[in-house]
């Protein structure tokens, strides 16, 4: 049952607190607020982000690095980001050192090339996490981990099991994991880290969710997958629970009713967990003052100030206008991107349905490990093909293709080496990228709508496109370059690809979308438009808490309009979650 005081998790906190959950549910907010509350009690606390798209810097208004740094104004609290690129370079250096002084430059260059992929970056980040979990954080009373969205986190946590199978009886060669002998030395360390995570005396896995059907489905799925990994020491934190203060406000009553339905229907696997319910707050949860209020009470606000807020709508076009713009091209790739939890899947599905309604055939796919496209659509639709890039299926397909093309030219020893190489967990990275490339190329003659994973995972995929582009252009002859078109070149072509950035009208999602836009521009990819999703502006609400949230929304919408978005569209808050073909079609008329 919910605790009777805010965040009962703090009554007897374990040393390690591991926050995970679907993107956008408030993992970072609760991890920061918890770490700050522990520090305010006189404990020494280290807060670590393992999210490639971390925003700890913004939360604490300070610049962090990949080493613990004191947080100004919070005695006893230090924070750090695990920098994936810095971790990957440190990992490469450690692997190269294992080669010894006798290794030739050619051998070193070959290993460095093998360690250049996105898979190595993921493994290096996990290796850094293991080091912090084991020894590097010994000086702190508590270590709080703010993780990437669950699909990405579960992939990392499952890596040690994959490595065990790959390394068993394998003493030869190297892969994007590094020399096998070196990895065997680390295997015991990796397994020990999972044992620490599964120890209820030292670690609590905090599943963060919202009173939303999709988020709760994800939490239940994550809970089951964590149990399968031996991590049953779980705690449920339901964030953003809303209680209407004005019974005459239809919008407020609707939001409260939707939350209550979800909470009353919790899956049994979640209902049996110890849990807390954290109220929805009216303020942006950025900065020390706001974070200290997250787990406390809502600060008092003058009633007169609330009453003066006008809920007048803004003159921003809706999704229907965006679909008209996209449809005019006749074909092309539409990539929907943004921070986890902002509604990318809903927007992608609505755009696809809108294009079909306008007479176009559409292929709707997703690269998200936690794909929910099918459940959002609810049914099949003529003219709409729906699938997902399933890592396991793509890996099996890729292995079969490689074996079929190369087996005839190899003897038994060569076949054995090839099978060992393909058994590497890094084969999945290559297979997924091949699937992504195949879908990108389909847009030459039709519409392809791609619902992408949360930003950190998406950027790894974009890096893979860039690496493939560089490899292709380096290895072909100059006279043939004009005939080679790589996936990155397609993404850079504004007549071929349209990038749609989705954000909520809140500080952190807007900041993350802005950072993603800058990353894309460095790769010479210019976003086509932004979509502000689930805005209460124009809803007519006069509930005091919701009206106060409206002020923050207007500030963030103005921020996007005044310099971030070339084109801006808006999807207002919906009284009923837009699931099913009819509901999605109504968004794009």
Buried (B, 14 or more C-beta within 10 A) or exposed (E): EBBEEBBBBBEEBBBBBBBBBBBBBBBBBBBBBBBBBBBBEEBBBBBBBBBBBBBBBBBBEBEBEBEBBEBEEBEBBBBBBBBBEBBBBBBBEBBBEBBEEEBEEEEEEEBEEBBBBBBBBBBBBBBBBBBBBBEBBEEBBBBBBBBBBBBBBBBBBBBBBBBEEBBEEBEEEBBBBBBBEBBBEBBEBBBBBBEBBBBEEBBBBBBBBBBBBBBBBBBBBBBEBBBEBBBEBBBBBBBBBBEBEBEEBBBBBBBBEBBBEBBEEBBEBBEEBBBBBBBBBBBBBBBBEBBBBBBEEBEEBEEEEBEEBEBEEBEBBBBBBBBEBBBEBEBBBBBBBBBBBBBBBBBBBBBBBBBBBBEBBBBBBBBBBBBBBBBBBBEEBEBBBBBBBBBEEBBEBBBEEBBEEEEEEEEEEEBEBBEBBBBBBBBBBBBBBBBBBEBBBBBEEBBBBBBBBBBBBBBBBBBBBBBBBEEBBEEEEEEEEEEEBBBBBBBBEEEBBBBBBBBBBBBBBBBBBBBBBEBBEEBEBBBBBBBBBBBBBBBEBBBBBBBBBBBBBBBBBEBBBEEBBEBBBBBBBBEEBBBBBEBBBBBBE
